[in-house]
Amino acid sequence: MPRYRSTGVLFASLLIGLLGATVLSAVLSLFVGPTSVVHRVLINSFTYDSGLLVLNLIVVTISFGITLNINLLTILGLMSAFYWWKYRL
């Protein structure tokens, strides 16, 4: 019988995978130099900034924006979290 896979568990596992990869890259950056190959391949990140959206409602002003820092460890964390979600016991 197929098991039900909830999207809440998917989002939680992806969030945990992202946080774990972020912590791992921060710890790894403490031990390797900024000019090493490991730092250049695994830790250097590509930054995407969507800009700032300002919503002025006269009484209150709300600002929305998002910045993504993506590196190889982040992608590996996402892939491992998705793999765990899809093939968990």
C-alpha positions as CSV (number, residue, x, y, z in Angstrom):
1,M,0.0,0.0,0.0
2,P,1.5,3.4,-0.9
3,R,2.3,5.7,2.0
4,Y,0.9,9.2,2.1
5,R,3.6,11.8,1.8
6,S,2.6,15.2,3.2
7,T,3.8,18.4,1.9
8,G,4.4,19.7,5.4
9,V,7.0,17.0,6.0
10,L,8.5,17.9,2.7
11,F,8.9,21.6,3.6
12,A,10.1,20.8,7.1
13,S,12.8,18.4,5.7
14,L,13.9,20.9,3.0
15,L,14.2,23.6,5.7
16,I,16.2,21.3,7.9
17,G,18.4,20.4,4.9
18,L,19.0,24.0,4.2
19,L,19.8,24.9,7.8
20,G,22.1,21.9,8.1
21,A,24.0,22.9,4.9
22,T,24.3,26.5,6.0
23,V,25.7,25.4,9.4
24,L,28.1,23.0,7.7
25,S,29.3,25.7,5.3
26,A,29.8,28.2,8.1
27,V,31.8,25.6,10.2
28,L,33.8,24.5,7.1
29,S,34.7,28.1,6.3
30,L,36.3,28.5,9.7
31,F,38.8,25.7,9.0
32,V,39.8,26.4,5.4
33,G,41.4,29.4,3.9
34,P,39.6,31.8,1.6
35,T,42.0,31.0,-1.3
36,S,41.7,27.2,-1.0
37,V,39.9,25.1,-3.6
38,V,37.5,23.7,-1.0
39,H,36.4,27.3,-0.2
40,R,36.0,28.3,-3.8
41,V,34.0,25.2,-4.8
42,L,31.9,24.5,-1.8
43,I,31.5,27.7,0.2
44,N,31.5,30.6,-2.3
45,S,27.9,31.5,-3.0
46,F,25.9,33.0,-5.7
47,T,23.7,35.8,-4.4
48,Y,20.2,36.6,-5.9
49,D,18.4,39.7,-4.6
50,S,14.8,40.3,-5.7
51,G,14.9,43.9,-4.8
52,L,12.7,45.7,-2.3
53,L,8.9,46.0,-2.7
54,V,7.4,48.8,-0.5
55,L,3.7,48.8,0.2
56,N,2.6,52.2,1.6
57,L,-0.8,51.9,3.4
58,I,-0.8,55.5,4.8
59,V,-1.0,54.2,8.4
60,V,1.8,51.7,8.0
61,T,4.5,50.9,5.4
62,I,5.4,47.3,4.7
63,S,8.6,46.3,3.0
64,F,9.1,42.9,1.3
65,G,12.3,41.5,-0.1
66,I,14.3,38.3,-0.4
67,T,17.9,37.5,-0.8
68,L,19.1,34.0,-1.6
69,N,22.7,32.8,-1.1
70,I,23.2,29.5,-3.0
71,N,26.3,27.4,-2.9
72,L,27.1,23.8,-3.6
73,L,26.6,22.7,0.0
74,T,23.1,24.3,0.0
75,I,22.2,22.3,-3.2
76,L,23.5,19.1,-1.7
77,G,21.5,19.8,1.5
78,L,18.3,20.3,-0.5
79,M,19.0,17.1,-2.5
80,S,19.7,15.0,0.5
81,A,16.5,16.3,2.3
82,F,14.4,15.5,-0.8
83,Y,15.9,12.1,-1.0
84,W,15.2,11.4,2.6
85,W,11.6,12.6,2.1
86,K,11.0,10.4,-0.9
87,Y,12.7,7.2,0.2
88,R,12.3,7.4,4.0
89,L,11.5,4.1,5.8
